C-alpha cells in the first residue's frame, strides 16, 4: 500500500493543474521578453502563419492563455482556443478572429518598456509621471495571476534520467464522454547515487482533446538487487512538434532500502516524452 501522508492523489491532480501551468520543465526555457504590440496589425484567423502569428502567440503567453512551448507561428486549433478564451474573458465576441477590437485589448494588456524620458519615474494618479507621488495617489501596478512564471530546470540537476522505454500494453476503459485508457510501461534509467534502475509504470489516461491528456499513475523504481520504492503521480500531456510531452508531479512512498532512502516521502517534478524520448525527475525537497 502506498503511504500518501497528507498529500492525497486528488491534491496531486490539483497541484498538477496549478503548479505545472506556472512552471516549465524545459531546461532551455528563458524568461520571456516583452512583446511589441501593434493595435493596427492585420486581422488574423485560423490558418494564418508567420511572424505576426508569433507576435499574437507571445502576447497570449504573456497573458497566461498559452504555453510558450506552442509558439510556432502557426494559427492552429490551440491558438484559436486561446484567442476565444481571451475574447470571452474580455467581453468580446468569442469567434477566434483577431480583429481590431481584439488587437486593441491585447496591446493594452502588454507591458510597455519605459522610454528614456520616463525611466525611473512613477505613475501617479491622473497618469502623471513624477519621481515621487503622494502616498494617497501612488498607483501600484496590478499583478496578474495569469502571468506565466518560467522556472527552467537543468537536466544536470535531475535525480533520474531514462532514455529507453518499453511499452507493455494498454486497454480501453471507457470511450464516453472521453477516451480513457490504462497503459503499462517500463523504463530503464539511471538514478543518481544508485546507478541502473527499472521504473515500472501504470497510467490511467483521459484524452480530453487532441491537444490535452490528463493522467494519474503509479509504479515502482527498482534497483538491480531487487530493492524498490513505490510512487504515485499526476500528469498533463500536450503535443510538442508531433510528440506527446508530459509534465508531472510525483510523490514517492517510504522504503526500507538504504540505497533508495533519498527518495523517501519526496515530491518531484517529471518531464517525460512519449516513445523512446528522454524522461527526467527533479526532487523538490
DADA-V339496 format. One record per residue. N is the residue number from 0. SS is DSSP state (2 for helix, 1 for strand, 0 for the rest). PHI is phi in radians with two decimals (* if undefined). Layout:
N SS PHI
N SS PHI
This chain:
0 0 *
1 0 -1.48
2 0 -1.46
3 0 -1.71
4 0 0.89
5 0 -1.55
6 0 -1.77
7 0 -1.39
8 2 -1.09
9 2 -1.11
10 2 -1.20
11 2 -1.07
12 2 -1.13
13 2 -1.06
14 2 -1.08
15 2 -1.07
16 2 -1.14
17 2 -1.35
18 2 -1.39
19 2 -1.22
20 0 -1.30
21 0 -1.95
22 0 -2.14
23 0 -1.74
24 0 -1.68
25 0 -1.33
26 0 -1.18
27 0 -1.84
28 0 -1.16
29 0 -2.17
30 0 -1.12
31 0 -1.14
32 0 -1.46
33 0 -1.17
34 0 -1.60
35 0 -1.30
36 0 -2.18
37 0 -1.96
38 0 -1.13
39 0 -1.76
40 0 -1.15
41 0 -1.09
42 0 -1.23
43 1 -2.03
44 0 -2.38
45 0 -0.94
46 0 1.90
47 0 -1.21
48 1 -2.44
49 0 2.02
50 2 -1.10
51 2 -1.14
52 2 -1.25
53 2 -1.03
54 2 -1.03
55 2 -1.01
56 2 -1.12
57 2 -1.11
58 2 -1.13
59 2 -1.16
60 2 -1.11
61 2 -1.12
62 0 -1.61
63 0 1.51
64 0 -1.73
65 0 -2.47
66 0 -1.58
67 2 -1.08
68 2 -1.04
69 2 -1.74
70 0 -1.37
71 0 -2.39
72 0 1.36
73 1 -2.06
74 0 -1.38
75 0 -1.81
76 2 -1.05
77 2 -1.14
78 2 -1.15
79 2 -1.06
80 2 -1.11
81 2 -1.14
82 2 -1.10
83 2 -1.07
84 2 -1.16
85 2 -1.06
86 2 -1.11
87 2 -1.06
88 2 -1.18
89 0 -1.98
90 0 1.03
91 0 -1.85
92 0 -1.15
93 0 -1.47
94 0 -1.86
95 0 1.33
96 0 -1.71
97 1 -1.63
98 0 -1.80
99 2 -0.96
100 2 -1.16
101 2 -1.22
102 2 -1.02
103 2 -1.05
104 2 -1.31
105 2 -0.99
106 2 -1.26
107 2 -1.26
108 2 -1.57
109 0 -1.21
110 0 -1.48
111 0 -1.48
112 0 -1.35
113 0 -1.16
114 0 -1.40
115 0 -1.08
116 0 -1.21
117 0 -1.89
118 0 -1.07
119 0 1.51
120 0 -1.66
121 1 -1.75
122 1 -1.64
123 1 -1.70
124 0 -0.99
125 0 1.42
126 0 1.00
127 1 -1.67
128 1 -1.60
129 1 -2.70
130 0 -1.35
131 0 -2.68
132 0 -2.27
133 0 -1.03
134 0 -0.94
135 0 -1.34
136 0 -1.96
137 1 -1.16
138 0 -1.73
139 0 -1.64
140 0 -1.00
141 0 -1.29
142 0 -1.61
143 0 -1.91
144 0 -1.26
145 0 -1.54
146 0 -1.14
147 0 -1.42
148 0 -1.81
149 0 -1.69
150 0 -2.07
151 0 -1.10
152 0 -2.00
153 0 -1.50
154 2 -0.96
155 2 -1.11
156 2 -1.59
157 0 -1.19
158 0 -1.54
159 1 -2.46
160 1 -2.49
161 1 -2.40
162 1 -2.22
163 1 -2.50
164 1 -2.10
165 1 -1.91
166 1 -1.44
167 1 -1.80
168 1 2.32
169 1 -2.69
170 1 -2.61
171 1 -1.45
172 1 -1.71
173 1 -2.71
174 0 -2.14
175 0 -2.36
176 0 -1.28
177 0 -2.24
178 1 -1.20
179 1 -2.17
180 1 -2.22
181 1 -1.98
182 1 -2.23
183 1 -2.22
184 1 -2.40
185 1 -2.46
186 1 -1.82
187 1 -1.97
188 1 -2.43
189 1 -2.16
190 1 -1.83
191 0 -1.02
192 0 1.42
193 0 -2.11
194 1 1.93
195 1 -1.20
196 1 -2.43
197 1 -2.02
198 1 -2.02
199 1 -1.59
200 1 -2.35
201 1 -2.25
202 1 -2.22
203 1 -1.85
204 1 -2.01
205 1 -1.92
206 1 -1.54
207 1 -1.27
208 1 -2.87
209 0 -1.20
210 0 -2.19
211 1 -2.68
212 1 -2.16
213 1 -1.95
214 1 -2.29
215 1 -2.13
216 1 -2.53
217 1 -2.64
218 1 3.08
219 1 -2.46
220 1 -1.79
221 1 -2.17
222 1 -1.47
223 0 -1.20
224 0 -1.68
225 0 1.65
226 0 -1.35
227 1 -2.63
228 1 -2.47
229 1 -1.60
230 1 -2.61
231 1 -2.27
232 1 -2.68
233 1 -2.41
234 1 -2.47
235 1 -2.15
236 1 -2.06
237 1 -2.43
238 1 -1.34
239 1 -2.24
240 0 0.93
241 0 1.47
242 1 -2.16
243 1 -1.30
244 1 -2.08
245 1 -1.99
246 1 -1.83
247 1 -2.36
248 1 -2.00
249 1 -2.17
250 1 -2.15
251 1 -1.61
252 0 -1.43
253 0 -1.54
254 0 -2.53
255 0 -1.53
256 0 -1.22
257 0 -1.21
258 0 -1.23
259 0 -1.82
260 2 -1.08
261 2 -1.12
262 2 -1.66
263 0 -0.94
264 0 0.96
265 0 -1.51
266 1 -1.93
267 1 -2.53
268 1 -1.85
269 1 -2.24
270 1 -2.15
271 1 -2.26
272 1 -2.12
273 0 -1.10
274 0 1.30
275 0 -1.76
276 0 -1.27
277 0 -1.41
278 1 -2.08
279 1 -2.40
280 1 -2.24
281 1 -2.04
282 1 -1.42
283 0 -1.69
284 0 -2.54
